[in-house]
């Protein structure tokens, strides 16, 4: 059985391929959505194991494109997104199964076995009660219509794959139709007389109807329907200011809930991935006897994942704090030279080990929270070090301009592809180069920098050329 695993997490993809291959399956791996779509369209697979949050193209988009192109290969979603709307969305797009991370490898292994049985084929007969007794299956015989026991039927047969679908429609006059018409006429007369009574009541209470409408509308607004709004045009002039005030309050509530939901979803997804790596590598390692050196490698990999979890939690809590609009910052005058010297001193040993030269030129004046600015600059230098090869150079410049202080961090590293530049400040965004490299961070560094800059009322701009380097420009108002 041929399997295609589309998974951007390198460790997850590696142990899935290893475990499934050892269980007798032929496994191929794609690490982003575009590569997965290309392989699924070009090669024949019996089952596709698909993640949702993929670089370049999401799992939702990949599956939708496959189905639009007539590709009917069974798809199993293997993802950390565990909400009911996500499961329903995946199945409505055409997925055949849905498994949530973290999962037991034995459970995943059982899913392809089920599809092996399904693909063997079965015969299914569906009969409508009443029609089945009056019209036996043997009565079709390729005819377009027939009569049985005084009842007339239209017939149709259509082969569908391995099945033969037979349909029959009874065309005998239904006496119940006449009875139903009589009932409807009676109710129409009753409704007409009632409408006359209701009209008088409505005319007397018309003045209160706008308020009742507002009350009914607000009752439908819940935590899951915060996008609903009251319509000012439907309210009388005297109540429109009140309606606008309620809508403004709902806007603030929706934004707060949206930030909280996004934070929770991102945190859950990123926590499930290392947990999945820990459990999956352990299950595969314990599935059979292995040399002691391989067990040692699994333990070292687990320690790396624990450290990654610790760093992820610390950065997510910091990001949540700086993204809170109520966060108060301690603005003050910051000495640029001292700030840059402190940050570069921290990375000096690492830069020397990697053979990267650090340069600085600081002048002018900075106003802001010294601790937050130090964190932002440290994240930019850390990213530059990760992207700059041996013999490269990183230059940090602080200068004053007509619009405020400008902080520039330039490196001579590998650069960022133009297609990925608009997304590098998103949470958990990682470039293809970082995914292919040995060092891979949490994907929160630039998101934290962006939040700190916005908290100071500044702007962040990134310019990059592949194989020539990247320049990050931070403009902070005075």
BELFEN-V883948 format. One record per backbone hydrogen bond with DSSP energy under -0.5 kcal/mol. NH is the residue of the N-H (numbers start at 0). CO is the residue of the C=O. E is the energy in kcal/mol with one decimal. If there is no record, write none. Layout:
{{NH | CO | E} {NH | CO | E}}
This chain:
{{2 | 25 | -3.5} {3 | 46 | -2.0} {4 | 27 | -3.0} {5 | 3 | -0.6} {5 | 48 | -3.1} {6 | 4 | -0.7} {6 | 29 | -2.2} {9 | 7 | -0.7} {12 | 8 | -2.7} {13 | 9 | -2.3} {14 | 10 | -2.5} {15 | 11 | -2.1} {16 | 12 | -2.3} {17 | 13 | -2.3} {18 | 14 | -2.9} {19 | 15 | -2.7} {20 | 16 | -2.2} {21 | 17 | -2.2} {22 | 18 | -0.7} {23 | 20 | -1.8} {24 | 19 | -2.1} {25 | 0 | -2.4} {26 | 24 | -0.7} {27 | 2 | -2.0} {29 | 4 | -2.7} {32 | 54 | -2.2} {35 | 31 | -2.2} {36 | 32 | -2.4} {37 | 33 | -2.3} {38 | 34 | -2.4} {39 | 35 | -2.4} {40 | 36 | -2.0} {41 | 37 | -2.0} {42 | 38 | -2.3} {44 | 42 | -0.5} {45 | 1 | -2.3} {46 | 1 | -1.3} {47 | 73 | -2.2} {48 | 3 | -3.1} {49 | 47 | -0.6} {49 | 75 | -2.8} {50 | 5 | -1.9} {53 | 51 | -1.3} {56 | 54 | -2.7} {58 | 51 | -3.3} {61 | 57 | -2.4} {62 | 58 | -2.4} {63 | 59 | -2.4} {64 | 60 | -2.3} {65 | 61 | -2.1} {66 | 62 | -2.5} {67 | 63 | -2.1} {68 | 64 | -1.5} {69 | 66 | -1.5} {70 | 65 | -2.8} {71 | 69 | -0.7} {75 | 47 | -3.2} {76 | 74 | -0.5} {76 | 96 | -2.3} {77 | 49 | -2.8} {78 | 98 | -1.9} {81 | 79 | -0.8} {86 | 82 | -2.1} {87 | 83 | -2.9} {88 | 84 | -2.6} {89 | 85 | -2.4} {90 | 86 | -2.3} {91 | 87 | -2.7} {92 | 88 | -2.0} {93 | 90 | -0.9} {94 | 89 | -2.2} {95 | 74 | -2.5} {96 | 74 | -1.3} {98 | 76 | -3.5} {100 | 78 | -2.8} {106 | 103 | -0.6} {107 | 103 | -1.9} {108 | 104 | -2.6} {109 | 105 | -1.2} {110 | 106 | -0.9} {110 | 107 | -0.8} {111 | 107 | -0.8} {112 | 108 | -0.8} {113 | 109 | -1.6} {114 | 110 | -1.8} {115 | 111 | -1.8} {116 | 112 | -1.5} {117 | 113 | -2.3} {118 | 114 | -2.5} {119 | 115 | -0.5} {119 | 116 | -0.8} {120 | 117 | -1.5} {130 | 128 | -0.7} {131 | 127 | -2.5} {133 | 129 | -1.8} {134 | 130 | -2.6} {138 | 135 | -1.9} {139 | 136 | -1.5} {142 | 139 | -2.1} {145 | 152 | -2.1} {147 | 150 | -2.6} {150 | 147 | -2.0} {152 | 145 | -2.6} {153 | 168 | -2.7} {154 | 143 | -3.5} {155 | 166 | -1.9} {157 | 164 | -2.6} {159 | 162 | -2.9} {162 | 159 | -2.4} {164 | 157 | -2.6} {164 | 162 | -0.5} {165 | 163 | -0.6} {166 | 155 | -3.2} {168 | 153 | -2.2} {170 | 151 | -2.2} {171 | 151 | -0.7} {174 | 172 | -0.7} {176 | 173 | -1.6} {177 | 173 | -0.6} {177 | 174 | -0.6} {178 | 174 | -1.5} {179 | 175 | -2.5} {180 | 176 | -1.8} {181 | 177 | -2.0} {182 | 178 | -2.1} {183 | 179 | -2.2} {184 | 180 | -2.2} {185 | 181 | -2.2} {186 | 182 | -2.4} {187 | 183 | -2.2} {188 | 184 | -2.1} {189 | 185 | -2.3} {190 | 186 | -2.8} {191 | 187 | -2.3} {192 | 188 | -2.1} {193 | 189 | -2.1} {194 | 190 | -2.4} {195 | 191 | -1.3} {196 | 192 | -1.1} {197 | 193 | -2.7} {198 | 194 | -2.5} {199 | 195 | -1.2} {200 | 196 | -1.6} {201 | 197 | -2.9} {202 | 198 | -2.3} {203 | 199 | -1.5} {204 | 200 | -1.5} {205 | 202 | -0.6} {207 | 204 | -1.3} {208 | 205 | -1.2} {211 | 207 | -2.0} {212 | 208 | -2.5} {213 | 209 | -2.2} {214 | 210 | -2.4} {215 | 211 | -2.7} {216 | 212 | -2.4} {217 | 213 | -2.5} {218 | 214 | -1.7} {219 | 215 | -0.9} {219 | 216 | -0.7} {220 | 217 | -0.9} {221 | 219 | -0.7} {224 | 221 | -1.5} {227 | 224 | -1.4} {231 | 229 | -0.8} {233 | 230 | -1.3} {234 | 231 | -1.3} {238 | 235 | -1.7} {239 | 235 | -0.7} {239 | 236 | -0.8} {242 | 238 | -2.2} {243 | 239 | -2.5} {244 | 240 | -2.1} {245 | 241 | -2.2} {246 | 242 | -2.3} {247 | 243 | -2.3} {248 | 244 | -1.9} {249 | 245 | -2.2} {250 | 246 | -2.2} {251 | 247 | -1.9} {252 | 248 | -2.3} {253 | 249 | -2.8} {254 | 250 | -2.2} {255 | 251 | -2.0} {256 | 252 | -2.6} {257 | 253 | -2.5} {258 | 254 | -2.3} {259 | 255 | -2.1} {260 | 256 | -3.0} {261 | 257 | -2.6} {262 | 258 | -2.4} {263 | 259 | -2.4} {264 | 260 | -2.8} {265 | 261 | -2.8} {266 | 262 | -2.5} {267 | 263 | -2.7} {268 | 264 | -2.4} {269 | 265 | -2.5} {270 | 266 | -2.1} {271 | 267 | -2.2} {272 | 268 | -1.5} {273 | 269 | -1.0} {274 | 270 | -1.6} {275 | 271 | -2.9} {276 | 272 | -2.3} {277 | 273 | -2.5} {278 | 274 | -2.6} {279 | 275 | -3.1} {280 | 276 | -2.5} {281 | 277 | -1.7} {282 | 278 | -2.6} {283 | 279 | -2.6} {284 | 280 | -2.4} {285 | 281 | -2.2} {286 | 282 | -0.6} {286 | 283 | -0.8} {287 | 284 | -0.6} {293 | 290 | -0.6} {294 | 290 | -1.5} {295 | 291 | -2.2} {296 | 292 | -1.8} {297 | 293 | -1.9} {298 | 294 | -2.2} {299 | 295 | -2.4} {300 | 296 | -2.3} {301 | 297 | -2.1} {302 | 298 | -2.3} {303 | 299 | -1.9} {304 | 300 | -1.8} {305 | 301 | -2.3} {306 | 302 | -2.2} {307 | 303 | -1.9} {308 | 304 | -2.4} {309 | 305 | -2.3} {310 | 306 | -2.4} {311 | 307 | -2.4} {312 | 308 | -2.6} {313 | 309 | -2.1} {314 | 310 | -2.3} {315 | 311 | -2.5} {316 | 312 | -2.2} {317 | 313 | -1.9} {318 | 314 | -2.7} {319 | 315 | -2.5} {320 | 316 | -1.7} {321 | 317 | -2.2} {322 | 318 | -1.7} {323 | 319 | -0.7} {323 | 320 | -0.6} {326 | 323 | -2.1} {330 | 328 | -1.3} {331 | 367 | -1.0} {333 | 365 | -2.8} {335 | 333 | -0.7} {338 | 334 | -2.2} {339 | 335 | -2.6} {340 | 336 | -2.5} {341 | 337 | -2.3} {342 | 338 | -1.8} {343 | 339 | -2.7} {344 | 340 | -2.3} {345 | 341 | -1.4} {346 | 342 | -1.3} {347 | 343 | -0.7} {350 | 346 | -2.7} {351 | 347 | -2.4} {352 | 348 | -2.1} {353 | 349 | -1.9} {354 | 350 | -0.7} {354 | 351 | -0.6} {355 | 350 | -2.9} {356 | 391 | -2.3} {358 | 393 | -2.7} {360 | 395 | -2.2} {362 | 397 | -1.6} {365 | 333 | -1.2} {367 | 331 | -2.6} {369 | 367 | -0.7} {372 | 368 | -2.6} {373 | 369 | -2.3} {374 | 370 | -2.0} {375 | 371 | -2.4} {376 | 372 | -2.5} {377 | 373 | -2.3} {378 | 374 | -2.1} {379 | 375 | -1.9} {380 | 376 | -2.3} {381 | 377 | -2.5} {382 | 378 | -2.3} {383 | 379 | -2.1} {384 | 380 | -2.6} {385 | 381 | -2.0} {386 | 382 | -1.4} {387 | 383 | -1.2} {388 | 386 | -0.5} {390 | 354 | -3.2} {391 | 388 | -1.9} {393 | 356 | -2.8} {394 | 409 | -2.6} {395 | 358 | -2.6} {396 | 407 | -2.7} {397 | 360 | -2.5} {398 | 405 | -2.3} {400 | 403 | -2.5} {403 | 400 | -1.0} {404 | 475 | -2.1} {405 | 398 | -3.5} {406 | 473 | -2.9} {407 | 396 | -3.1} {407 | 405 | -0.5} {408 | 471 | -1.9} {409 | 394 | -2.9} {410 | 469 | -2.0} {411 | 392 | -1.0} {413 | 386 | -1.8} {419 | 416 | -1.4} {420 | 416 | -0.8} {420 | 417 | -0.6} {422 | 419 | -1.4} {423 | 419 | -0.5} {423 | 420 | -1.0} {425 | 422 | -1.8} {427 | 442 | -1.1} {428 | 425 | -1.7} {428 | 442 | -1.0} {434 | 430 | -2.0} {435 | 431 | -1.8} {436 | 432 | -1.0} {447 | 443 | -2.5} {448 | 444 | -2.0} {449 | 445 | -2.9} {450 | 446 | -2.0} {451 | 447 | -2.4} {452 | 448 | -2.5} {453 | 449 | -2.3} {454 | 450 | -2.2} {455 | 451 | -1.2} {456 | 453 | -1.5} {457 | 452 | -2.8} {458 | 474 | -1.8} {460 | 472 | -2.5} {462 | 470 | -2.8} {464 | 468 | -2.4} {466 | 413 | -3.1} {467 | 464 | -2.1} {468 | 464 | -1.7} {470 | 462 | -3.4} {471 | 408 | -2.1} {472 | 460 | -3.2} {472 | 470 | -0.5} {473 | 406 | -2.7} {473 | 471 | -0.5} {474 | 458 | -2.3} {474 | 472 | -0.5} {475 | 404 | -3.0} {475 | 473 | -0.6}}
